[in-house]
Amino acid sequence: MGDRLWWKHGILYEIWVSSFSDANGDGRGDIPGITAKLDYLADLGIEGIWLSPINTSPMFDTGYDVSNYCDINPLFGTLKDFEVLIEEAHRRGIRIIMDLVMNHTSHLHAWFIESRSARDNPKRDWYIWRGAKNGKVPNNWMAAFGGRAWEWDAHTQQYYLHLFLKEQPDVNWRNPELRQAMFDMIRFWLDKGVDGFRLDVCNFFVKDARMRSNPFGLGPYPRPYDLQKHIYDRNQPETHDILKEFRALLDEYDERMSVGEVACDEYCGDPPLAASFYGNGTDELHLVFDFAHMNNTWGAPSFYERIKTMSSLIPGEGWPCHVFNNHDQFRSMRRYGKGPDAIKRAKILAALLITLRGTPFVYYGEEIGMQNGKIPRRLIQDPVGKKYWPLHPGRDPERTPMQWSPERNAGFTTGKPWLPVNSDYDRVNVENELTDRNSLLIFYKDLIAIRKQYPALQQGDMIPVIEGQDDIIVYRRGYAQEKLLIILNFSDKNRRVNIAELGGQVILSTHRFANQTIKGPELSILPYEATILKG
């Protein structure tokens, strides 16, 4: 296992910083709070944590509007606090991944303040400015959060582009000075010891040079405020040149990594597009999220087909990654976990996530079965929810505070939480589940421990045996002489399967005892059973 890489073979864990752990009692999570929970993460078996944006920001879009790339938002702590986090995490074998927001900055960033000060300012071309066209906006582009993507600046009598909020002006990646400033910033954090970066909407970086209007049309998930096909405001070929340069920079350092968000309408998933950002597998992003599962339906066939499709598109030297939850979409417990079988389904998903070939990403609270929260309109923080409630509740429901204990505020804070704590925190929390042998948290810990123990689950090949038929997924993982068989029943019914060469010892199961011997070729699989056999 000398070629083992933390980002490729370990478990990565996303933290929404505002909601993970509050150390100073102001009601919002912070960097010292994360440092205080590193032992929990190490005990869980996590090898890398991806932090939501922590750079200085006026928080018009929850931190995705950066006003200073080389400092820390005072809401979350100080640069010294972050340096301590890096040191303490590394001491425990945990790597740190920062969220990089490079499609746009805050309108309060010093670069933009200079850019909008005068048409002849040296930084004018660091952003995308255009004059009116026949007295109207330069083209028909729509912002991701609704409305025109152009904002009039009365001072310089031109429009600037913002594919998100007007407080988030898009930078001009075609400008070599802007590009160099971005890469200098990345080097600043690499020199601090940051181990990797998650790239926000990396397919938006470059826009059509001719600024052509997008054609009208309905995508697979049409939104009433955005009825156009995004041909010219994203997914431009020059973006790949930027990512190649970015990868070359990372490769100057030991074991650094990148993972990209390739955004598409309503997270419908676009596997060919996502896979293209691997380049040849070694010259662009290390990992690329595929969001097909965010709009998946429950059942073995749908999960298997999505996994198969993405895996078939990744270049030979590329490496898959898998994600069922994140900060922008309803939690999987909300999508798949309704009713009395919620935890049973969650265990099936956990077993699938941790045993697939590729890098698993776990979203904070996923390991204890956190549900979406219910946020009253008056307490909504997310700009999407504020603008489109009740049509869209926003993204706050999947960002509620981590549930650590049955104590007040779920042990998250001694103050008033920035978002309401889920009402089920008295029973769904880390403290309770650590003492319950049958809990989801213990199952996650067991799965991760087994993944660390068996190279077949980290580096092995994956051979399908049952590809979703009868709501069953079965596959083999093998490495050298080690062979494992993973059996997953997505249904609430008994299933009988016939698998050639079936047999071995149970190393983990939702329904069977460890070390139990299974003899094939026929096996009766119980409802929502997940079993891992060592052959």
RODREN-868911 format. One record per residue (C-alpha): x, y, z; residue number from 1; residue in three letters. Coordinates in Angstrom, 1 decimal. Each point is the difference from the previous one (the first is absolute). Layout:
BEGIN
> X,Y,Z,NUM,ALA
...
***
This chain:
BEGIN
> 0.0,0.0,0.0,1,MET
> 3.0,2.3,-0.6,2,GLY
> -1.9,1.9,-2.7,3,ASP
> -2.9,0.8,2.4,4,ARG
> -1.2,3.7,-0.2,5,LEU
> -2.1,1.6,2.6,6,TRP
> -2.3,1.8,-2.4,7,TRP
> -0.4,-3.1,-2.2,8,LYS
> -0.4,-2.8,2.6,9,HIS
> -1.2,1.8,3.1,10,GLY
> -3.4,1.4,1.1,11,ILE
> -0.5,3.7,-0.5,12,LEU
> -2.5,2.0,2.1,13,TYR
> -1.7,3.3,-0.9,14,GLU
> -0.6,2.5,2.8,15,ILE
> -2.4,2.9,-0.2,16,TRP
> 2.1,2.2,2.3,17,VAL
> -2.8,2.1,1.3,18,SER
> -1.8,-3.1,1.2,19,SER
> 2.6,-2.5,1.3,20,PHE
> 1.2,1.2,3.4,21,SER
> -0.1,3.4,1.8,22,ASP
> 2.9,0.5,2.3,23,ALA
> -0.7,3.6,1.1,24,ASN
> -3.7,-0.1,0.6,25,GLY
> -1.1,2.5,-2.6,26,ASP
> -2.4,-2.5,-1.6,27,GLY
> 2.1,-0.6,-3.1,28,ARG
> 2.5,-2.8,-0.6,29,GLY
> 3.7,1.0,-0.3,30,ASP
> 3.5,-1.3,-0.6,31,ILE
> 0.8,-0.6,3.7,32,PRO
> -3.2,-2.0,0.2,33,GLY
> 1.2,-2.2,-2.8,34,ILE
> 3.4,-0.4,1.7,35,THR
> -1.8,-1.1,3.2,36,ALA
> -1.8,-2.8,-2.0,37,LYS
> 3.1,-1.4,-1.8,38,LEU
> 0.1,-3.0,2.4,39,ASP
> -3.6,-0.8,-1.0,40,TYR
> 1.0,0.1,-3.7,41,LEU
> 3.1,-2.0,0.6,42,ALA
> -1.9,-2.6,1.9,43,ASP
> -2.6,-0.2,-2.8,44,LEU
> 2.9,-0.7,-2.4,45,GLY
> -0.1,3.2,-2.1,46,ILE
> 3.2,0.8,-1.9,47,GLU
> -0.9,3.4,-1.5,48,GLY
> -2.5,2.8,0.8,49,ILE
> -1.3,2.4,-2.6,50,TRP
> -1.0,3.3,1.6,51,LEU
> -2.7,2.3,-1.4,52,SER
> 1.5,3.5,-0.9,53,PRO
> 1.8,1.5,3.0,54,ILE
> 1.6,3.0,-1.8,55,ASN
> -0.9,3.6,0.9,56,THR
> -3.5,0.7,-1.3,57,SER
> -3.0,2.3,0.6,58,PRO
> -2.1,-3.2,-0.2,59,MET
> -2.5,1.1,-2.6,60,PHE
> 0.1,-3.6,-1.2,61,ASP
> 1.1,-1.9,3.1,62,THR
> 3.7,0.5,-0.7,63,GLY
> 0.0,-0.6,-3.8,64,TYR
> 0.7,3.7,-0.4,65,ASP
> 3.6,0.4,1.0,66,VAL
> 1.4,3.5,0.8,67,SER
> 3.5,-1.2,1.0,68,ASN
> 1.4,-3.3,-1.3,69,TYR
> 3.0,0.1,2.4,70,CYS
> -1.7,0.4,3.3,71,ASP
> -2.6,-1.7,2.2,72,ILE
> -3.5,1.2,0.6,73,ASN
> -0.2,1.4,3.6,74,PRO
> -3.3,-1.9,0.4,75,LEU
> 2.1,-3.2,-0.1,76,PHE
> 3.2,1.1,1.8,77,GLY
> 3.4,1.2,-1.0,78,THR
> 2.8,-1.1,-2.3,79,LEU
> 1.8,-1.2,3.1,80,LYS
> -3.1,-2.2,0.9,81,ASP
> 0.2,-1.5,-3.5,82,PHE
> 3.7,-0.7,0.3,83,GLU
> -0.7,-1.8,3.3,84,VAL
> -2.7,-2.0,-1.7,85,LEU
> 2.4,-1.1,-2.8,86,ILE
> 2.6,-1.0,2.5,87,GLU
> -2.3,-1.9,2.3,88,GLU
> -1.8,-1.7,-2.9,89,ALA
> 3.3,-1.1,-1.5,90,HIS
> 1.1,-1.3,3.4,91,ARG
> -3.0,-2.4,-0.2,92,ARG
> 0.5,-1.0,-3.6,93,GLY
> -2.8,2.3,-1.3,94,ILE
> 0.5,2.2,-3.1,95,ARG
> -1.6,3.4,-0.5,96,ILE
> -1.9,0.9,-3.2,97,ILE
> -1.0,3.7,-0.6,98,MET
> -3.0,1.2,-2.1,99,ASP
> 1.3,2.2,-2.8,100,LEU
> -2.4,2.4,-1.5,101,VAL
> 1.7,1.3,-3.1,102,MET
> -2.9,0.7,-2.5,103,ASN
> -0.8,3.2,1.8,104,HIS
> 1.0,2.2,3.0,105,THR
> -2.0,2.2,2.4,106,SER
> -0.9,3.4,-1.3,107,HIS
> 1.9,1.2,3.0,108,LEU
> 3.3,-1.7,-1.0,109,HIS
> 2.8,2.6,-0.5,110,ALA
> 0.4,-1.3,-3.6,111,TRP
> -3.6,0.9,-0.9,112,PHE
> 0.1,3.3,1.8,113,ILE
> 2.9,1.0,-2.1,114,GLU
> -1.6,-1.5,-3.2,115,SER
> -3.2,2.0,0.4,116,ARG
> 1.8,3.3,0.9,117,SER
> 0.8,1.0,-3.6,118,ALA
> -0.1,-1.5,-3.5,119,ARG
> 3.8,0.5,-0.3,120,ASP
> 0.8,-1.5,3.3,121,ASN
> 2.8,-2.7,-0.3,122,PRO
> -2.4,-2.6,1.5,123,LYS
> -3.0,0.9,-2.2,124,ARG
> 0.5,-3.1,-2.1,125,ASP
> 0.3,-2.3,3.0,126,TRP
> -3.8,-0.1,-0.2,127,TYR
> -2.4,-0.2,-2.9,128,ILE
> -1.4,3.4,-1.0,129,TRP
> -2.1,0.8,-3.0,130,ARG
> -1.8,3.0,-1.3,131,GLY
> -3.8,0.1,-0.7,132,ALA
> -1.1,-1.6,-3.2,133,LYS
> -2.7,2.1,-1.8,134,ASN
> -0.8,1.4,3.4,135,GLY
> -0.4,-3.4,1.6,136,LYS
> 2.1,-2.6,1.8,137,VAL
> 2.9,-1.5,-2.0,138,PRO
> -1.7,-3.4,-0.4,139,ASN
> -2.8,-2.2,1.5,140,ASN
> 2.1,-1.9,2.5,141,TRP
> -1.9,-0.9,3.2,142,MET
> 1.5,-0.2,3.5,143,ALA
> 0.0,-3.4,1.8,144,ALA
> -2.2,1.6,2.8,145,PHE
> -2.4,1.6,-2.5,146,GLY
> -0.1,3.3,-1.8,147,GLY
> 2.3,1.5,-2.6,148,ARG
> 3.7,-0.8,0.4,149,ALA
> 0.9,3.7,-0.7,150,TRP
> 0.1,2.8,2.5,151,GLU
> 0.2,3.7,-1.0,152,TRP
> 2.8,2.1,1.5,153,ASP
> -1.1,3.6,-0.1,154,ALA
> 3.5,1.3,0.8,155,HIS
> 1.7,-1.4,-3.1,156,THR
> -3.1,-0.4,-2.1,157,GLN
> 0.5,-3.7,-0.8,158,GLN
> -1.4,-3.4,1.1,159,TYR
> 2.0,-2.6,1.9,160,TYR
> -0.7,-3.7,-0.2,161,LEU
> -1.2,-2.1,3.0,162,HIS
> -1.1,-3.5,-0.6,163,LEU
> -1.2,-0.1,3.6,164,PHE
> -1.0,2.9,2.3,165,LEU
> 0.8,3.6,-1.1,166,LYS
> 2.3,0.0,3.1,167,GLU
> 2.1,-2.7,-1.8,168,GLN
> 1.6,1.5,-3.1,169,PRO
> 1.6,-2.6,-2.3,170,ASP
> 3.7,0.3,-0.6,171,VAL
> 1.6,0.0,-3.4,172,ASN
> 2.1,-3.1,-0.3,173,TRP
> 1.1,1.1,-3.5,174,ARG
> 2.1,2.7,1.7,175,ASN
> 3.5,-1.3,0.7,176,PRO
> 0.6,2.2,3.0,177,GLU
> -3.2,-1.2,1.7,178,LEU
> 1.0,-3.6,-0.7,179,ARG
> 3.4,0.6,1.6,180,GLN
> -1.6,1.6,3.0,181,ALA
> -2.2,-3.0,0.5,182,MET
> 2.9,-2.4,-0.3,183,PHE
> 2.1,2.0,2.4,184,ASP
> -2.9,-0.2,2.5,185,MET
> -0.1,-3.8,-0.4,186,ILE
> 3.7,-0.2,0.6,187,ARG
> -0.5,2.0,3.2,188,PHE
> -2.3,-2.7,1.5,189,TRP
> 2.1,-2.9,-1.3,190,LEU
> 3.0,1.5,1.8,191,ASP
> -2.1,0.2,3.2,192,LYS
> -0.5,-3.8,-0.2,193,GLY
> -3.4,-0.2,-1.6,194,VAL
> -0.3,-3.4,-1.6,195,ASP
> -2.7,0.5,-2.7,196,GLY
> -2.7,2.1,-1.5,197,PHE
> -3.6,-0.4,-0.9,198,ARG
> -0.7,2.3,-3.1,199,LEU
> -3.3,1.7,0.1,200,ASP
> -1.9,0.0,-3.4,201,VAL
> 3.3,-0.6,-1.9,202,CYS
> -1.8,-0.4,-3.3,203,ASN
> -1.1,3.7,0.2,204,PHE
> 3.5,1.5,0.0,205,PHE
> 0.2,1.0,-3.7,206,VAL
> -2.8,1.6,-2.1,207,LYS
> -0.6,0.2,-3.7,208,ASP
> 2.5,2.6,-1.4,209,ALA
> -2.8,1.4,-2.3,210,ARG
> -2.5,0.2,2.9,211,MET
> -2.7,-1.6,-2.1,212,ARG
> -3.5,-0.3,1.4,213,SER
> -1.1,-3.5,1.2,214,ASN
> -2.8,-1.7,-2.0,215,PRO
> -3.3,-0.4,1.8,216,PHE
> -1.1,-3.4,1.0,217,GLY
> -0.9,-2.3,2.8,218,LEU
> 2.5,-2.1,1.8,219,GLY
> -0.7,-3.3,1.7,220,PRO
> -1.0,1.9,3.2,221,TYR
> -1.4,3.3,-1.2,222,PRO
> -0.2,2.9,2.4,223,ARG
> -2.5,2.8,-0.6,224,PRO
> 2.6,2.7,0.3,225,TYR
> 2.6,-1.6,-2.4,226,ASP
> -1.5,-1.3,-3.2,227,LEU
> 3.1,-0.2,-2.1,228,GLN
> 2.8,-2.4,-1.0,229,LYS
> 3.3,1.1,1.5,230,HIS
> 2.2,-0.4,-3.1,231,ILE
> 2.1,3.1,0.2,232,TYR
> 0.3,1.0,3.6,233,ASP
> 1.6,-3.3,1.2,234,ARG
> 1.8,-3.1,-1.2,235,ASN
> 2.4,1.8,-2.3,236,GLN
> 3.0,-2.0,-1.3,237,PRO
> 2.5,2.6,1.4,238,GLU
> -1.0,-1.1,3.5,239,THR
> 2.0,-3.2,-0.5,240,HIS
> 3.2,2.0,-0.6,241,ASP
> -0.5,1.8,3.3,242,ILE
> -0.4,-3.4,1.8,243,LEU
> 3.1,-1.4,-1.6,244,LYS
> 2.0,2.9,1.3,245,GLU
> -1.7,-0.4,3.4,246,PHE
> 0.9,-3.7,0.1,247,ARG
> 3.6,0.7,-0.9,248,ALA
> 0.2,2.4,2.9,249,LEU
> -1.4,-2.7,2.4,250,LEU
> 2.4,-2.6,-1.3,251,ASP
> 3.0,2.2,1.1,252,GLU
> -1.0,-1.0,3.6,253,TYR
> -0.2,-3.5,1.6,254,ASP
> -3.4,-1.7,0.1,255,GLU
> -2.2,3.0,-0.7,256,ARG
> -3.4,-0.5,-1.6,257,MET
> -3.0,1.7,-1.6,258,SER
> -3.7,-0.9,-0.4,259,VAL
> -2.3,1.9,-2.3,260,GLY
> -3.6,1.1,0.1,261,GLU
> -1.2,-0.1,-3.6,262,VAL
> -3.4,1.7,0.4,263,ALA
> -3.0,-0.7,-2.1,264,CYS
> -3.7,0.9,0.2,265,ASP
> -1.5,-1.2,3.3,266,GLU
> 2.8,-2.5,0.6,267,TYR
> -1.6,-2.3,-2.6,268,CYS
> 3.4,-1.5,-0.6,269,GLY
> 1.9,0.1,-3.3,270,ASP
> 2.5,-2.9,0.1,271,PRO
> 1.7,0.7,-3.4,272,PRO
> 0.5,3.7,0.9,273,LEU
> 1.3,-0.9,3.5,274,ALA
> 2.3,-2.7,-1.3,275,ALA
> 1.6,2.5,-2.5,276,SER
> 1.5,1.9,2.9,277,PHE
> 2.3,-2.9,0.8,278,TYR
> 1.9,0.8,-3.3,279,GLY
> 2.0,-3.0,-0.8,280,ASN
> -0.2,-1.1,3.7,281,GLY
> 3.3,1.5,1.1,282,THR
> 0.0,3.6,-1.4,283,ASP
> -3.2,1.7,1.3,284,GLU
> -2.0,-0.7,3.2,285,LEU
> 0.8,-2.9,2.2,286,HIS
> -3.7,-0.6,0.8,287,LEU
> -3.2,1.3,-1.4,288,VAL
> -3.4,-0.3,1.7,289,PHE
> -2.8,-1.7,-1.9,290,ASP
> -3.4,1.3,1.3,291,PHE
> -2.2,-2.5,-1.7,292,ALA
> -0.9,-1.5,3.4,293,HIS
> -1.4,3.3,1.2,294,MET
> -3.0,-0.5,-2.2,295,ASN
> -0.1,-3.8,0.2,296,ASN
> -2.9,-2.2,0.9,297,THR
> 0.3,-2.8,2.6,298,TRP
> 0.8,-3.4,-1.5,299,GLY
> 2.9,-2.1,-1.0,300,ALA
> -0.4,0.4,-3.8,301,PRO
> 0.2,3.8,0.1,302,SER
> 3.0,0.1,2.4,303,PHE
> 1.8,-2.6,-2.0,304,TYR
> -0.6,1.7,-3.4,305,GLU
> 1.3,3.3,1.3,306,ARG
> 3.1,-1.5,1.4,307,ILE
> 0.7,-2.0,-3.1,308,LYS
> -0.6,2.9,-2.3,309,THR
> 2.5,2.3,1.8,310,MET
> 2.6,-2.7,0.5,311,SER
> -0.1,-0.8,-3.7,312,SER
> 0.8,3.7,-0.9,313,LEU
> 2.9,0.7,2.3,314,ILE
> 3.4,-0.3,-1.9,315,PRO
> 2.1,-3.0,0.8,316,GLY
> 2.4,1.8,2.4,317,GLU
> -2.9,1.9,1.6,318,GLY
> -1.6,-0.9,3.3,319,TRP
> -3.7,0.1,0.9,320,PRO
> -1.5,1.6,3.0,321,CYS
> -3.5,-0.5,1.5,322,HIS
> -2.3,2.4,1.8,323,VAL
> -3.6,-0.4,1.2,324,PHE
> -0.2,3.2,2.1,325,ASN
> 1.3,3.5,-0.1,326,ASN
> -0.7,3.6,1.1,327,HIS
> -2.2,0.9,-3.0,328,ASP
> -2.5,-2.9,-0.2,329,GLN
> -2.5,-1.6,2.3,330,PHE
> 1.6,-2.6,2.3,331,ARG
> -0.3,-3.7,-1.1,332,SER
> -2.0,-0.7,3.1,333,MET
> -2.6,2.5,-1.4,334,ARG
> 0.2,-1.4,-3.5,335,ARG
> 0.1,-3.7,0.9,336,TYR
> -0.5,-0.4,3.7,337,GLY
> -3.7,0.5,0.7,338,LYS
> -2.0,-2.4,2.1,339,GLY
> 0.9,-2.9,2.3,340,PRO
> 2.8,-1.3,-2.4,341,ASP
> 2.0,3.3,0.0,342,ALA
> 3.0,-1.3,1.9,343,ILE
> 0.0,-3.3,-1.9,344,LYS
> 0.2,1.9,-3.2,345,ARG
> 2.7,2.3,1.4,346,ALA
> 2.1,-3.1,0.8,347,LYS
> -0.4,-1.3,-3.5,348,ILE
> 1.2,3.4,-1.4,349,LEU
> 2.9,0.0,2.5,350,ALA
> 1.1,-3.4,-1.0,351,ALA
> -0.2,0.9,-3.7,352,LEU
> 1.9,3.3,0.5,353,LEU
> 2.9,-1.5,2.0,354,ILE
> 0.5,-3.1,-2.0,355,THR
> -0.2,1.3,-3.6,356,LEU
> 3.2,0.5,-2.0,357,ARG
> 0.8,3.7,0.4,358,GLY
> 0.3,2.7,2.7,359,THR
> -3.1,0.3,2.3,360,PRO
> -1.0,3.5,1.2,361,PHE
> -2.1,0.1,3.2,362,VAL
> -2.0,3.1,0.9,363,TYR
> 0.0,1.0,3.7,364,TYR
> -2.9,-1.7,1.8,365,GLY
> -0.5,-2.5,-2.7,366,GLU
> 1.7,-2.6,2.2,367,GLU
> -2.7,0.5,2.7,368,ILE
> -3.0,0.2,-2.4,369,GLY
> -0.7,3.8,0.3,370,MET
> -3.2,1.1,-1.8,371,GLN
> -0.7,3.3,-1.7,372,ASN
> -0.9,2.6,2.5,373,GLY
> -3.2,2.1,-0.1,374,LYS
> 0.8,3.7,-0.2,375,ILE
> -2.7,2.6,0.6,376,PRO
> 0.0,2.7,-2.7,377,ARG
> 1.1,2.7,2.5,378,ARG
> 3.1,-2.0,0.8,379,LEU
> 1.1,-0.9,-3.6,380,ILE
> 3.7,1.0,-0.6,381,GLN
> 0.5,-1.3,-3.5,382,ASP
> -0.5,2.7,-2.8,383,PRO
> -1.7,-2.6,-2.1,384,VAL
> -2.6,-0.8,2.7,385,GLY
> -0.5,3.7,0.8,386,LYS
> -0.8,0.7,-3.7,387,LYS
> -2.0,-3.0,-1.0,388,TYR
> -1.8,-1.2,3.2,389,TRP
> -2.4,-1.9,-0.1,390,PRO
> 0.8,-1.2,-3.6,391,LEU
> 3.5,-0.9,1.2,392,HIS
> 0.9,-0.3,3.7,393,PRO
> 3.6,0.8,-0.7,394,GLY
> 3.0,-2.0,1.2,395,ARG
> -0.2,0.6,3.7,396,ASP
> -1.9,-3.2,0.8,397,PRO
> 3.0,-2.1,-0.8,398,GLU
> 2.4,2.3,1.9,399,ARG
> -1.5,-0.1,3.5,400,THR
> 2.3,-0.5,3.0,401,PRO
> 1.7,-3.3,0.6,402,MET
> -1.7,-2.0,2.7,403,GLN
> 2.6,-1.0,2.5,404,TRP
> -2.1,-0.8,3.1,405,SER
> -3.5,0.1,1.5,406,PRO
> 1.0,3.1,1.9,407,GLU
> -1.4,3.5,-0.7,408,ARG
> 0.7,1.0,-3.7,409,ASN
> 1.3,-3.5,-0.6,410,ALA
> 3.3,0.8,1.6,411,GLY
> 0.8,2.2,-3.0,412,PHE
> 0.2,3.3,1.8,413,THR
> -0.6,1.7,3.4,414,THR
> -1.5,3.0,-1.8,415,GLY
> -2.9,0.4,-2.5,416,LYS
> 0.6,-2.1,-3.1,417,PRO
> 0.3,1.9,-3.3,418,TRP
> -2.6,-2.5,-1.4,419,LEU
> -2.5,-2.0,2.1,420,PRO
> 1.2,-3.5,1.2,421,VAL
> -2.1,-2.9,-1.4,422,ASN
> -2.8,-1.0,2.3,423,SER
> 1.2,-3.6,0.1,424,ASP
> 3.3,0.8,1.6,425,TYR
> -1.0,-1.6,3.3,426,ASP
> 0.2,-3.4,-1.6,427,ARG
> 2.1,0.5,-3.1,428,VAL
> 3.4,1.1,1.2,429,ASN
> 3.6,-1.2,0.3,430,VAL
> -0.1,-0.7,3.8,431,GLU
> -3.1,-2.3,-0.3,432,ASN
> 1.2,-1.9,-3.0,433,GLU
> 3.5,-0.6,1.4,434,LEU
> -1.6,-2.2,2.7,435,THR
> -2.4,-1.8,-2.3,436,ASP
> 1.6,-3.0,-1.7,437,ARG
> -2.7,0.0,-2.7,438,ASN
> 0.2,3.7,-0.8,439,SER
> 0.8,1.5,-3.4,440,LEU
> 3.1,1.7,1.4,441,LEU
> 1.5,-3.3,1.3,442,ILE
> -0.7,-1.5,-3.4,443,PHE
> 1.9,2.8,-1.7,444,TYR
> 2.9,-0.5,2.4,445,LYS
> 0.1,-3.7,-0.7,446,ASP
> -0.2,0.5,-3.8,447,LEU
> 2.8,2.5,0.1,448,ILE
> 2.2,-2.2,2.2,449,ALA
> -0.5,-2.9,-2.4,450,ILE
> 0.8,2.2,-3.0,451,ARG
> 3.3,0.9,1.7,452,LYS
> 0.7,-3.6,0.8,453,GLN
> -0.6,-1.5,-3.4,454,TYR
> 2.1,1.4,-3.0,455,PRO
> -2.7,-1.5,-2.3,456,ALA
> -2.4,2.7,1.1,457,LEU
> 2.5,2.8,-0.4,458,GLN
> 1.9,-0.9,-3.2,459,GLN
> -1.6,-3.1,-1.4,460,GLY
> -1.8,-0.6,-3.2,461,ASP
> -3.8,-0.2,-0.1,462,MET
> -1.8,-2.8,-1.9,463,ILE
> -3.8,0.1,-0.1,464,PRO
> -1.9,-3.1,0.7,465,VAL
> -3.7,1.1,0.3,466,ILE
> -0.7,3.3,-1.6,467,GLU
> -3.2,1.2,1.6,468,GLY
> -2.3,-2.9,-0.9,469,GLN
> -2.6,-0.7,2.6,470,ASP
> 1.2,3.0,1.9,471,ASP
> 3.3,-1.6,0.8,472,ILE
> 3.5,1.2,-0.6,473,ILE
> 2.9,-2.4,0.4,474,VAL
> 3.6,0.6,-0.9,475,TYR
> 3.5,-1.3,0.6,476,ARG
> 3.0,2.0,1.2,477,ARG
> 3.4,-1.5,-0.5,478,GLY
> 3.6,0.9,0.7,479,TYR
> 2.9,-2.5,-0.4,480,ALA
> -1.3,-3.2,1.6,481,GLN
> -2.7,1.8,2.1,482,GLU
> -3.6,-0.3,-1.2,483,LYS
> -3.1,1.4,1.6,484,LEU
> -3.7,-0.3,-1.1,485,LEU
> -2.4,2.9,0.8,486,ILE
> -3.8,-0.9,0.1,487,ILE
> -2.6,2.8,0.2,488,LEU
> -3.8,-0.5,0.0,489,ASN
> -1.7,3.3,-0.7,490,PHE
> -3.5,-1.6,0.5,491,SER
> -2.2,-0.7,3.0,492,ASP
> -0.4,-3.6,-1.1,493,LYS
> 1.9,-3.2,0.2,494,ASN
> 2.0,-0.7,-3.1,495,ARG
> 1.6,-3.3,-1.1,496,ARG
> 3.1,0.2,-2.1,497,VAL
> 2.3,-2.6,-1.7,498,ASN
> 3.6,1.1,-0.2,499,ILE
> 2.7,-2.2,-1.4,500,ALA
> 2.9,-0.5,2.5,501,GLU
> -2.1,1.6,2.7,502,LEU
> 1.5,-0.6,3.4,503,GLY
> 2.2,1.3,2.7,504,GLY
> -0.1,1.6,3.4,505,GLN
> -2.1,3.0,1.0,506,VAL
> 2.2,2.9,1.0,507,ILE
> -2.9,2.5,0.4,508,LEU
> -3.7,-0.3,-0.4,509,SER
> -3.2,1.8,1.0,510,THR
> -1.7,-3.4,0.6,511,HIS
> 2.7,-2.7,0.5,512,ARG
> 2.6,-0.7,2.7,513,PHE
> 3.6,0.8,-0.7,514,ALA
> 2.1,-3.1,-1.0,515,ASN
> -3.1,-1.9,-1.0,516,GLN
> 0.8,-2.3,-2.9,517,THR
> -2.1,0.3,-3.1,518,ILE
> -0.2,-2.9,-2.5,519,LYS
> -1.4,0.5,-3.5,520,GLY
> -0.9,0.1,-2.6,521,PRO
> -3.5,0.9,1.2,522,GLU
> -0.7,2.5,2.6,523,LEU
> -3.1,1.5,1.5,524,SER
> 0.5,3.8,0.5,525,ILE
> -2.1,1.7,2.7,526,LEU
> -1.8,3.4,-0.5,527,PRO
> 2.4,2.9,-0.1,528,TYR
> 3.0,-2.3,0.6,529,GLU
> 3.5,1.2,-0.5,530,ALA
> 2.7,-2.7,0.4,531,THR
> 3.7,-0.1,-0.8,532,ILE
> 1.6,-3.4,-0.4,533,LEU
> 3.7,-0.9,-0.1,534,LYS
> 0.6,-2.8,-2.5,535,GLY
***
